[in-house]
Amino acid sequence: MRGYRLYDYIDYRGVNQFENWTKGLDKGYRGRLNRKLKALEDNEPDLLPGLISGPITGHAHIYKIKLGGRLALRPLLCKGPINNKSELTLLMGAVEKGFRWEPRNAPETAERLRQEIIDNPQRRCDHVKVL
């Protein structure tokens, strides 16, 4: 099997929240994020140690992508949740500052969004790449 198939969370109005967050990033961060996501799509998961980190302490199903720079961007994602072996779902964007999350409840929110997808698989769509 090649890499993961990527999805984005969409809210109850059909809005792709991850796409909107990504559009708010500067071009350099978008480029770095797109390269990491492309690596997840193109390579076997076990060949990519360190590309995603987690699970986050206290949140058994939530992982993060680390993007450095002026801001410590931490997009939050989960494996699956429909097929944990071949899919990743990008749940939301977040930032870590001094070991604190912004938004403050980001991991808890990501868990809730994951559960929404489990309850209703239409709450996600194919990943939208933002250039």
Backbone torsions as a table, in degrees:
resi	resn	phi	psi	omega
1	MET	NA	136.9	172.5
2	ARG	-79.5	-165.5	-172.3
3	GLY	-62.8	-166.4	-177.3
4	TYR	-79.1	151.8	166.5
5	ARG	-90.4	131.7	-174.8
6	LEU	-102.5	141.3	176.8
7	TYR	-130.6	159.4	173.7
8	ASP	-117.8	143.9	173.0
9	TYR	-69.8	138.4	170.9
10	ILE	-123.3	141.2	-175.9
11	ASP	-81.4	-177.3	-174.7
12	TYR	-64.1	-18.7	177.9
13	ARG	-90.2	-2.7	-177.4
14	GLY	86.8	14.6	-178.7
15	VAL	-89.3	129.9	178.2
16	ASN	-81.0	97.8	-176.1
17	GLN	-67.1	-35.5	179.9
18	PHE	-68.3	-40.5	176.6
19	GLU	-59.6	-45.4	179.2
20	ASN	-61.0	-42.4	178.5
21	TRP	-62.5	-44.3	-178.4
22	THR	-63.2	-38.6	178.4
23	LYS	-60.8	-26.7	179.8
24	GLY	-81.2	-6.9	179.5
25	LEU	-82.5	152.9	174.7
26	ASP	-73.3	164.6	-171.6
27	LYS	-56.9	-38.5	-179.6
28	GLY	-63.1	-44.6	178.3
29	TYR	-66.5	-40.2	177.7
30	ARG	-60.3	-41.7	178.8
31	GLY	-62.3	-44.7	178.9
32	ARG	-63.9	-42.9	178.8
33	LEU	-62.3	-45.3	-179.7
34	ASN	-62.3	-37.5	178.2
35	ARG	-65.3	-42.6	178.9
36	LYS	-65.2	-42.1	179.8
37	LEU	-66.6	-37.5	177.3
38	LYS	-63.4	-39.7	177.2
39	ALA	-63.1	-38.0	177.6
40	LEU	-65.7	-35.1	179.2
41	GLU	-74.3	-33.0	-169.6
42	ASP	-95.8	-15.1	-173.0
43	ASN	-122.2	152.7	176.8
44	GLU	-63.8	137.0	-174.6
45	PRO	-53.1	-39.2	-177.4
46	ASP	-74.7	-6.5	176.7
47	LEU	-92.8	3.6	-173.6
48	LEU	-121.3	52.7	-179.0
49	PRO	-62.6	138.5	176.6
50	GLY	82.7	-6.1	179.5
51	LEU	-70.5	-39.6	169.9
52	ILE	-119.8	146.5	-178.7
53	SER	-113.5	142.7	176.2
54	GLY	138.8	-172.5	7.5
55	PRO	-68.3	156.0	179.3
56	ILE	-68.3	137.9	-179.7
57	THR	-52.0	126.8	179.0
58	GLY	84.7	-0.7	-178.1
59	HIS	-138.3	86.5	-168.5
60	ALA	-60.2	-18.4	-175.0
61	HIS	-116.9	5.1	-175.0
62	ILE	-109.5	130.7	179.8
63	TYR	-120.4	167.5	177.7
64	LYS	-135.5	152.2	171.2
65	ILE	-103.9	129.7	-179.0
66	LYS	-96.0	122.3	174.2
67	LEU	-123.2	117.7	-178.6
68	GLY	-88.3	178.7	-178.0
69	GLY	133.7	-160.5	176.7
70	ARG	-54.3	-39.1	177.7
71	LEU	-109.7	143.4	175.2
72	ALA	-92.0	82.1	-179.4
73	LEU	-71.7	138.3	-178.0
74	ARG	-137.2	76.4	173.0
75	PRO	-57.0	135.5	-178.9
76	LEU	-103.8	139.5	-175.7
77	LEU	-147.7	172.2	175.1
78	CYS	-137.4	157.3	169.9
79	LYS	-75.7	140.6	-178.6
80	GLY	71.6	-125.8	7.8
81	PRO	-88.1	3.6	179.2
82	ILE	-84.1	-48.6	175.8
83	ASN	-127.4	100.5	-173.8
84	ASN	-68.0	-17.7	-176.8
85	LYS	-87.0	-23.9	-173.4
86	SER	-127.7	2.0	-175.6
87	GLU	-129.4	149.1	168.0
88	LEU	-129.5	138.2	176.9
89	THR	-117.4	122.4	177.7
90	LEU	-80.6	115.7	-171.2
91	LEU	-92.6	-45.4	-175.9
92	MET	-168.3	161.0	173.6
93	GLY	-93.9	148.7	178.6
94	ALA	-153.7	170.4	178.4
95	VAL	-133.4	145.6	171.8
96	GLU	-110.2	127.2	176.4
97	LYS	-129.3	115.7	178.4
98	GLY	55.2	43.9	179.9
99	PHE	64.8	20.5	175.4
100	ARG	-120.5	145.3	-178.7
101	TRP	-88.0	143.9	168.1
102	GLU	-130.0	117.0	-1.9
103	PRO	-63.9	154.1	-172.8
104	ARG	-55.2	-36.3	-176.8
105	ASN	-102.8	28.8	-174.7
106	ALA	-54.8	-49.7	-179.4
107	PRO	-61.7	-38.6	178.3
108	GLU	-66.4	-41.2	177.6
109	THR	-62.4	-43.4	179.3
110	ALA	-60.5	-39.8	176.7
111	GLU	-60.9	-42.8	179.7
112	ARG	-64.4	-41.9	179.3
113	LEU	-64.8	-39.9	176.5
114	ARG	-59.2	-44.9	-179.9
115	GLN	-64.7	-36.3	176.0
116	GLU	-59.1	-40.1	179.5
117	ILE	-68.6	-39.9	177.3
118	ILE	-60.6	-43.2	-179.4
119	ASP	-70.7	-29.9	-177.4
120	ASN	-148.4	92.7	-176.7
121	PRO	-58.9	-14.6	175.7
122	GLN	-73.2	-1.1	179.5
123	ARG	-86.2	22.9	172.5
124	ARG	-146.9	162.3	178.9
125	CYS	-141.6	167.1	174.3
126	ASP	-54.2	143.9	-179.1
127	HIS	-58.5	136.5	176.4
128	VAL	-104.4	116.0	178.9
129	LYS	-79.9	126.8	178.7
130	VAL	-104.3	120.9	-179.9
131	LEU	-88.1	NA	NA
